[in-house]
Amino acid sequence: MNNILIMCIILGLLSLPLFAQSIDLNKPQDYLNAFMRVRGDAKGGETLYHWTGSVYSFVPGEKRMELFGFEGFNLAKTIVGEYGFTLLTREAAFFKDHRTGQILDNWRNPFTQADIPVIHIWNDPVNQDMNLDADMLPYVHQIFPSTDLGDELAFHMEIFPFYPSPLPRKEFGEFSQSDTYQAAEFFQFFANKNDLQNSALSSVPVTITWNRVSPWIPFMRMGDRPGNLIFVCRGKKLDGGFKALPKDIQDYVMKNKPEFALPPSEWSEPNETSWTYFKKLWEQGLIEPQE
């Protein structure tokens, strides 16, 4: 009996490394791999983030208004590299009636009292190269910063886009607030430390927050009126991919742009934004003139 017991213990120990491989988040490679498992999948699988929230006006000297409900998703395929990873992603997001939750086709602008068609966010691609050169690996904690919250680790990114607008005012005065696109985006990814220590999980459960300060969205036809939009959202990584999304989102995507049910299959650039997508629609003659 003792020999049988010893053999069982040995066989049990031999099965442990896959599930109990030591992970030290102080080590650059382990930390980078942990971030990959948060943002994507270390086995090259697909991951989907889903978020909901609201969009508010923020105008100097005026009270805020809730203009839209907002719901979207980012669907990504992970390409694993030696020191990092690449994400091939598409993302879509929808402006909704903030009272009923219905996806909007048209919207009455409370500033101008104009009834205008809504252009939702169809960004394809939104690819991200998160690979590092070997000499940059020691600095990975600064490149992809995080905050220790006890039981959780919060990875965070603060991004401040500032570049010439794809919609210069000389050509797009009705739709563009400035010749410069200036915004701020704040991402937070919250993961349980026990999940990060579990090497059997190639993708870990994550909750997120995403907030953005941006100019008026072009379809609002606000010209250079002072003010900004404030996006306030929260969400999580969903198991099950596209089919785990709420049914109204699935149905809307499959009716309008079914390719968004899958991530891109290969790298392409440049990335799409609401502003570049609007410009493409304009060039195709698909923007309705102001009545």
C-alpha positions as CSV (number, residue, x, y, z in Angstrom):
1,M,0.0,0.0,0.0
2,N,2.9,2.4,0.8
3,N,4.4,1.9,-2.7
4,I,1.1,2.5,-4.3
5,L,0.6,5.7,-2.2
6,I,4.1,6.9,-3.1
7,M,3.5,6.2,-6.8
8,C,0.2,8.2,-6.7
9,I,2.0,11.1,-5.1
10,I,4.7,11.1,-7.7
11,L,2.2,11.0,-10.6
12,G,0.3,13.8,-8.9
13,L,3.4,15.9,-8.7
14,L,4.3,15.3,-12.3
15,S,1.0,16.7,-13.4
16,L,1.5,20.0,-11.5
17,P,3.9,22.1,-13.6
18,L,1.3,23.0,-16.2
19,F,-1.0,24.4,-13.5
20,A,1.5,25.6,-10.9
21,Q,4.4,27.0,-12.9
22,S,6.0,29.8,-10.9
23,I,5.1,33.3,-12.0
24,D,6.9,36.2,-10.6
25,L,5.4,39.6,-11.7
26,N,8.6,41.3,-10.7
27,K,10.4,39.6,-13.6
28,P,10.0,41.5,-16.9
29,Q,9.1,38.5,-19.0
30,D,6.5,37.2,-16.5
31,Y,5.0,40.6,-16.2
32,L,4.8,41.1,-20.0
33,N,3.1,37.7,-20.3
34,A,0.7,38.6,-17.6
35,F,-0.3,41.7,-19.5
36,M,-0.7,39.6,-22.6
37,R,-3.1,37.3,-20.8
38,V,-5.0,40.3,-19.6
39,R,-5.3,42.1,-22.9
40,G,-5.4,39.0,-25.1
41,D,-4.6,35.3,-25.1
42,A,-1.2,33.7,-24.6
43,K,-2.2,30.8,-26.8
44,G,-3.1,33.0,-29.8
45,G,-6.9,32.7,-29.3
46,E,-9.6,35.3,-29.7
47,T,-10.7,37.6,-26.9
48,L,-13.6,40.0,-26.7
49,Y,-14.1,43.1,-24.5
50,H,-17.6,44.5,-24.1
51,W,-18.5,47.8,-22.5
52,T,-21.5,50.0,-21.7
53,G,-21.8,53.6,-20.6
54,S,-22.9,57.1,-21.3
55,V,-21.9,60.1,-23.4
56,Y,-22.2,63.6,-21.8
57,S,-21.7,67.1,-23.1
58,F,-19.2,69.2,-21.2
59,V,-19.5,72.9,-22.2
60,P,-17.9,75.8,-20.3
61,G,-20.5,77.7,-18.3
62,E,-23.3,75.1,-19.1
63,K,-24.7,72.2,-17.2
64,R,-23.9,68.8,-18.6
65,M,-26.4,66.9,-20.7
66,E,-26.6,63.1,-21.2
67,L,-26.6,62.8,-25.0
68,F,-26.4,59.1,-25.6
69,G,-26.1,55.7,-24.1
70,F,-23.1,53.9,-25.5
71,E,-22.3,50.2,-26.0
72,G,-19.5,48.5,-27.9
73,F,-17.0,45.8,-28.2
74,N,-13.4,45.0,-29.3
75,L,-12.7,41.6,-30.8
76,A,-9.1,40.6,-31.0
77,K,-6.8,37.8,-32.1
78,T,-3.5,37.6,-30.4
79,I,-0.2,36.9,-32.3
80,V,2.4,35.9,-29.7
81,G,5.9,37.2,-30.1
82,E,9.2,36.6,-28.3
83,Y,9.0,39.8,-26.3
84,G,5.3,40.8,-26.5
85,F,2.4,40.3,-28.8
86,T,0.4,41.8,-31.6
87,L,-3.4,42.3,-31.5
88,L,-5.4,42.1,-34.6
89,T,-8.7,43.8,-33.7
90,R,-11.9,45.3,-34.9
91,E,-14.2,47.4,-32.7
92,A,-17.7,48.6,-33.0
93,A,-19.7,50.9,-30.8
94,F,-23.2,52.2,-30.9
95,F,-24.9,55.4,-29.8
96,K,-28.2,54.5,-28.1
97,D,-31.2,56.4,-26.8
98,H,-30.1,57.0,-23.1
99,R,-33.7,56.5,-21.9
100,T,-34.8,53.5,-23.9
101,G,-31.5,51.8,-24.7
102,Q,-32.4,51.5,-28.4
103,I,-29.7,51.8,-31.0
104,L,-30.3,55.1,-32.8
105,D,-30.8,55.6,-36.5
106,N,-31.5,59.3,-36.1
107,W,-31.0,61.8,-33.2
108,R,-32.3,65.2,-32.4
109,N,-29.4,67.4,-31.5
110,P,-30.4,69.4,-28.3
111,F,-28.0,72.2,-29.2
112,T,-29.1,72.9,-32.7
113,Q,-32.6,71.2,-32.7
114,A,-31.7,69.5,-36.0
115,D,-32.7,65.9,-36.7
116,I,-29.6,64.1,-38.0
117,P,-28.6,60.6,-39.0
118,V,-26.4,58.8,-36.5
119,I,-23.1,57.3,-37.7
120,H,-22.0,54.5,-35.4
121,I,-18.4,53.5,-34.7
122,W,-17.0,50.9,-37.1
123,N,-13.3,50.9,-36.7
124,D,-11.5,48.3,-38.9
125,P,-8.8,47.7,-38.1
126,V,-7.6,48.8,-34.6
127,N,-4.4,46.8,-34.6
128,Q,-1.9,47.1,-31.8
129,D,1.8,46.2,-31.9
130,M,2.8,45.5,-28.3
131,N,6.1,43.8,-29.1
132,L,9.3,45.0,-27.4
133,D,12.9,44.9,-28.5
134,A,15.0,42.8,-26.1
135,D,16.8,45.8,-24.7
136,M,13.5,47.4,-23.8
137,L,12.2,44.3,-21.8
138,P,13.7,45.5,-18.5
139,Y,11.5,48.6,-18.7
140,V,8.2,46.7,-19.3
141,H,6.8,47.8,-15.9
142,Q,7.1,51.4,-17.1
143,I,5.9,50.8,-20.7
144,F,2.8,48.9,-19.5
145,P,2.2,50.3,-16.0
146,S,0.0,48.9,-13.3
147,T,-1.1,49.6,-9.7
148,D,-1.2,47.0,-7.0
149,L,-4.7,47.0,-5.4
150,G,-4.2,44.1,-3.0
151,D,-6.1,41.2,-4.5
152,E,-6.1,42.8,-7.9
153,L,-3.6,44.3,-10.3
154,A,-4.8,47.2,-12.4
155,F,-3.0,47.8,-15.7
156,H,-3.7,51.3,-17.0
157,M,-3.0,53.4,-20.1
158,E,-3.4,57.2,-20.3
159,I,-3.4,58.3,-24.0
160,F,-3.5,61.9,-25.2
161,P,-3.9,61.9,-29.1
162,F,-2.7,65.2,-30.7
163,Y,-2.4,65.3,-34.4
164,P,-3.7,67.1,-37.5
165,S,-7.4,66.3,-37.9
166,P,-8.5,64.1,-40.8
167,L,-11.3,66.6,-41.2
168,P,-9.8,70.1,-41.5
169,R,-12.2,72.9,-41.0
170,K,-11.6,74.5,-44.4
171,E,-13.2,71.4,-46.0
172,F,-15.4,70.1,-43.2
173,G,-16.4,73.2,-41.2
174,E,-19.9,71.9,-40.4
175,F,-18.5,68.6,-38.9
176,S,-15.1,69.6,-37.5
177,Q,-14.3,71.5,-34.4
178,S,-10.6,72.2,-35.1
179,D,-7.8,71.5,-37.5
180,T,-6.2,69.5,-34.7
181,Y,-7.6,66.3,-33.2
182,Q,-7.0,66.5,-29.5
183,A,-8.5,64.0,-27.0
184,A,-7.7,62.0,-23.9
185,E,-8.4,58.3,-23.3
186,F,-8.0,56.4,-20.0
187,F,-8.0,52.6,-19.9
188,Q,-7.9,50.4,-16.8
189,F,-7.8,46.6,-16.8
190,F,-8.5,44.9,-13.4
191,A,-7.3,41.3,-13.0
192,N,-7.3,39.1,-9.9
193,K,-3.7,38.2,-8.8
194,N,-4.7,34.6,-8.3
195,D,-5.7,34.4,-11.9
196,L,-2.5,36.0,-13.0
197,Q,-0.6,33.4,-11.0
198,N,-2.5,30.5,-12.6
199,S,-0.3,29.6,-15.6
200,A,-3.1,27.3,-16.9
201,L,-5.1,30.4,-17.8
202,S,-3.9,31.6,-21.2
203,S,-6.5,34.4,-20.9
204,V,-7.6,35.7,-17.5
205,P,-10.9,37.3,-16.5
206,V,-10.8,41.1,-16.6
207,T,-13.0,44.0,-15.8
208,I,-12.4,47.4,-17.4
209,T,-13.1,51.1,-17.3
210,W,-12.7,53.3,-20.3
211,N,-13.2,57.1,-20.3
212,R,-12.6,59.6,-23.1
213,V,-12.6,63.3,-23.5
214,S,-13.1,64.1,-27.2
215,P,-14.3,66.8,-29.6
216,W,-17.8,66.7,-30.9
217,I,-18.4,63.6,-33.0
218,P,-18.5,64.6,-36.7
219,F,-22.1,63.4,-37.3
220,M,-23.4,65.8,-34.6
221,R,-22.7,68.7,-37.1
222,M,-21.5,71.1,-34.3
223,G,-18.9,73.0,-36.2
224,D,-16.5,74.9,-34.0
225,R,-19.0,75.3,-31.1
226,P,-17.1,75.2,-27.8
227,G,-17.2,72.1,-25.7
228,N,-16.4,68.4,-25.5
229,L,-17.9,65.0,-25.2
230,I,-17.2,62.9,-22.1
231,F,-17.5,59.1,-22.5
232,V,-17.8,57.2,-19.3
233,C,-17.8,53.4,-19.7
234,R,-17.2,50.1,-17.9
235,G,-17.2,46.5,-19.0
236,K,-15.3,43.2,-19.0
237,K,-13.8,40.4,-21.1
238,L,-16.5,38.0,-22.2
239,D,-16.1,34.2,-22.5
240,G,-17.6,32.9,-25.8
241,G,-16.6,35.7,-28.1
242,F,-19.1,37.5,-30.4
243,K,-21.9,35.1,-29.5
244,A,-21.7,36.2,-25.8
245,L,-22.7,39.8,-26.7
246,P,-26.2,41.0,-26.0
247,K,-28.6,39.9,-28.8
248,D,-29.5,43.4,-30.0
249,I,-25.8,44.1,-30.6
250,Q,-25.3,40.8,-32.4
251,D,-28.4,41.4,-34.6
252,Y,-27.3,44.9,-35.5
253,V,-23.8,43.8,-36.4
254,M,-25.0,40.9,-38.5
255,K,-27.5,43.1,-40.4
256,N,-25.0,45.9,-41.1
257,K,-21.4,44.7,-41.0
258,P,-21.2,41.0,-40.3
259,E,-17.4,41.0,-40.8
260,F,-17.2,42.5,-37.3
261,A,-18.2,39.1,-35.8
262,L,-14.6,38.1,-36.3
263,P,-11.2,39.8,-35.8
264,P,-9.0,40.6,-38.7
265,S,-7.0,37.7,-40.1
266,E,-3.8,39.7,-40.9
267,W,-2.1,42.9,-40.1
268,S,-3.1,46.1,-41.9
269,E,-2.7,49.8,-41.4
270,P,-3.5,52.6,-40.8
271,N,-6.0,52.1,-38.0
272,E,-9.5,53.4,-38.5
273,T,-11.1,56.1,-36.3
274,S,-14.5,57.8,-36.2
275,W,-12.9,60.7,-38.0
276,T,-11.3,58.7,-40.8
277,Y,-14.4,56.6,-41.2
278,F,-16.6,59.7,-41.5
279,K,-14.2,61.0,-44.2
280,K,-14.5,57.8,-46.2
281,L,-18.3,58.1,-46.1
282,W,-18.1,61.7,-47.2
283,E,-15.8,60.8,-50.1
284,Q,-18.3,58.1,-51.1
285,G,-21.1,60.6,-51.1
286,L,-22.9,58.9,-48.2
287,I,-23.2,61.9,-45.9
288,E,-26.6,63.5,-46.1
289,P,-26.6,67.3,-46.7
290,Q,-27.9,69.5,-44.0
291,E,-31.5,70.5,-44.7
